[in-house]
Every structure is written in C-alpha cells, then in structure tokens.
Amino acid sequence: MRYQMKQKWLALGDDYVIRNEGGHPVYQVDGKVFSLGDRAELKDMHGQILATITQKLLSWGPSYEIHRGGEVAARVKKKLFTFFHAEFSVDVPGPDDLRARGDFWDHEYTFTRGDREVARVSRAFFSLTDTYGIEVAPGEDDLLILAASVVIDLCCHEQRGADTAST
C-alpha cells in the first residue's frame, strides 16, 4: 500500500494528513504543541484516536513510545553511535522488531525486519511543506509503520533545529 504523508500548511505543531494511493485522506496526525516533550495522535478521518506517540524525556538519546488501545505497541529509539547513516530501532512486543536505516537528512530510508524490506519512505523535494511517500509491503502493520515514520520526522526536525541553532 502506498501513502502520502503531507504536513499541513501553517499548522501549530507537527500536523499531517495521510492519503492513500488514490489520493483520499485516510489518517490525520495531530501534533500537540503545548506538551512536555513531543506528543502526537494518529487519528482516522472521523477523529477516532488510533495511536498515540509520546516522547520519553529521561532517556539516553531520542526515544518514543507508540501506544495503541492503551498498550505500548512499539518503542522507537535512535541509535546514537552510527557513522554516515542514521538508524532507528522499532522494538515491538515479540520477535518482529523493525529497523529503519538510511539518509535521514534527505529523508530517504527503509524499514526492515531481519533482511527483508517491509517499507520505504521518500521525501518529496518540490513541496512547500514536508511531504513523504511511504510504501508498505503487503501484510505489514501499516499504522505502526506510519506512526514510526512520524517519530522519525519528529527526531529529524529536532536535530535540524539544534543544528541551525548552533550556527
């Protein structure tokens, strides 16, 4: 399944609309502005909360939890000591953990489970707002991969802000 995740124009926080490959809106991401740490909700188009993303403030490096149905569905953590390319772990209950690797400066990365690619994310460069194409392999948990992509975008925005503040 293919999705387009596009940041809303002039939104407070990280708000996105996620469309299916037919161009129809299927999900929305509501980034919470006035919260301690990053927080976002992934909702259906009727406003029903499907997943909640919360930043873990007291952790070594960027770390987030994705909650579904009141339970932790995944813990997403950026690996701190990698060279040339960034890497994120997506720890899910059980043995089916994911790894996201690629060029996060250019927003080109893949999710893998073991040696198998399960999703690919690519940023559209000719857009006024952040826009991503996300392709998820059949049989995968689309919602989890979309939520993990939101987490990675939150981490990359945080890193870009820190880099520009130091120059």
C-alpha positions, 0 to 999 in steps of 0.5 A: 500500500502506498501513502502520502504523508503531507504536513499541513500548511501553517499548522501549530505543531507537527500536523499531517494528513495521510492519503492513500494511493488514490489520493483520499485522506485516510489518517490525520496526525495531530501534533500537540504543541503545548506538551512536555516533550513531543506528543502526537495522535494518529487519528482516522478521518472521523477523529477516532484516536488510533495511536498515540506517540509520546516522547520519553524525556529521561532517556539516553538519546531520542526515544518514543513510545507508540501506544495503541488501545492503551498498550505500548505497541512499539518503542522507537529509539535512535541509535546514537553511535552510527557513522554516515547513516542514521538508524532507528530501532522499532522494538515491538512486543515479540520477535518482529522488531523493525529497523529503519536505516538510511539518509535521514537528512534527505529523508530517504530510508527503509524499514526492515525486519531481519533482511527483508524490506517491509517499507520505504519512505521518500521525501518529496523535494518540490513541496512547500511543506514536508511531504513523504511517500511511504510504501508498505509491503503487503501484510505489514502493520501499516499504522505502526509503520506510519506512526514510526515514520512520524517519530522519525520526522519528529527526531529529524526536525529536532536535530535540524533545529539544534543544528541551525541553532548552533550556527 
